[in-house]
Amino acid sequence: MKYDFDTVINRRNTDSLKWNVGAGELPMWVADMDFATAPEVTKAIIKRAEHGVFGYSEVPDEFYDSIIKRWKTAHGLAIKKEWICFCTGVVPAISSIVKRVTNHGDKVVLQTPVYDIFFHSVENAGRQVLENPLRYENGRYSIDFEDLESKLSDPLSTMMILCNPHNPTGNIHTREQLAEIGRLCNKHGVTLLSDEIHCDLTDDGYSYVPYLSAGSECLNSVTCISASKAFNIAGLQCAAAVIPDAALRNKAVRGLNSDEVAEPNCFAAIATAEAFNKGGEWLNELRAYLTRNKKTAARVIAEKLPMLKLTEQHATYLLWIDCAAVADDSDSLAAFIRKHTGLYLSSGAQYRGNGKTFLRMNAACPESVLLDGLDRLYNGIKSYVK
Ligand SMILES: Cc1ncc(COP(=O)(O)O)c(C=O)c1O
């Protein structure tokens, strides 16, 4: 390997949200990696910083060009420049677009368990969450299309937020599934927003399908993308909403502007362009490393904690662990493990759906740290069961 993912970088006392924990605690919760970003990205940031003048910035052409090139070469999707709207994060974009595209009291369909902040974006805006629970059978999740159509046909449903690939289940949606979602949304006049922030974090040998590439019925939609998850630059606050339809785009852009989430800081767009343009080799090595970490976790859990079940999945670095055999309340299980071992995991309950018997563990760390986390998980579960 050309790049180093084994060195443990001390992130304490760096104002890290993830690492703001007690001495001896090990945080494996929020989706933030413990690796330094691609050196090419750091170099570009240092070069910009050395200029020393940090006035207001515009979004440079390189930002748009890098997205167009990356999606064409890596994901087989032709994006037009005018479709791309800069925004300061995927969550700011979602919150803003929910407010612009739906009305107070409307319902927004979410496939649960799902990234918990979607609930906040919807409910803080006075809209209602309508759950389309994912089916869970034999350790795998799938979409219940019959239930989805019944939820989309509710007269109050005006929007659906898709997570592609899905956090926390790690599912990669197929082209056929995406096309069917597009057909149903069109049929029932529901605007689809596809959050594709995890798209570059597929396992070695796997790739994702952009919603926009799944057919003509998928074009009247919003896709949110960012380099932030794959390159670990979430703190730079940079994302894009890709919106082919001009009328929907105008509406969304009015929202992004009036919510003041459409202007970049002077490092954001540069870092994103550099990541997409020059970070390919680093990203491939990262994906191989993460795939190996996930296999290690699966092996250790199968050998030492056979009562837990790891959900079968091929995207994201998040392990979604079925703990139904040992606990029926993930909040108290997660709190117990943290108190007794210092391991800080996400409780599945916050993702709703059937999440309350699951824990989410972030495996994006050096292997030695992962092994420490798995050891603590083993000790925590053993003590809990006693
Ligand atoms: C599905 C999903 N969307 C959005 C975000 C956050 O996006 P941003 O930091 O760009 O607001 C996350 C972070 O974990 C996520 O998992």
PDBQT file of the ligand as one rigid body, heavy atoms in Angstrom, charges set to zero:
ROOT
HETATM    1  C1  LIG A 401     -26.683   9.618   5.149  1.00  0.00    +0.000 C 
HETATM    2  C2  LIG A 401     -25.975  10.837   5.637  1.00  0.00    +0.000 A 
HETATM    3  N1  LIG A 401     -26.307  12.037   5.138  1.00  0.00    +0.000 NA
HETATM    4  C3  LIG A 401     -25.694  13.175   5.556  1.00  0.00    +0.000 A 
HETATM    5  C4  LIG A 401     -24.713  13.139   6.517  1.00  0.00    +0.000 A 
HETATM    6  C5  LIG A 401     -24.061  14.411   6.969  1.00  0.00    +0.000 C 
HETATM    7  O1  LIG A 401     -23.832  15.246   5.886  1.00  0.00    +0.000 OA
HETATM    8  P1  LIG A 401     -23.165  16.674   6.049  1.00  0.00    +0.000 P 
HETATM    9  O2  LIG A 401     -22.046  16.551   7.032  1.00  0.00    +0.000 OA
HETATM   10  O3  LIG A 401     -22.711  17.036   4.668  1.00  0.00    +0.000 OA
HETATM   11  O4  LIG A 401     -24.247  17.610   6.516  1.00  0.00    +0.000 OA
HETATM   12  C6  LIG A 401     -24.337  11.902   7.065  1.00  0.00    +0.000 A 
HETATM   13  C7  LIG A 401     -23.320  11.837   8.129  1.00  0.00    +0.000 C 
HETATM   14  O5  LIG A 401     -23.125  10.850   8.758  1.00  0.00    +0.000 OA
HETATM   15  C8  LIG A 401     -24.977  10.723   6.609  1.00  0.00    +0.000 A 
HETATM   16  O6  LIG A 401     -24.660   9.516   7.095  1.00  0.00    +0.000 OA
ENDROOT
TORSDOF 0
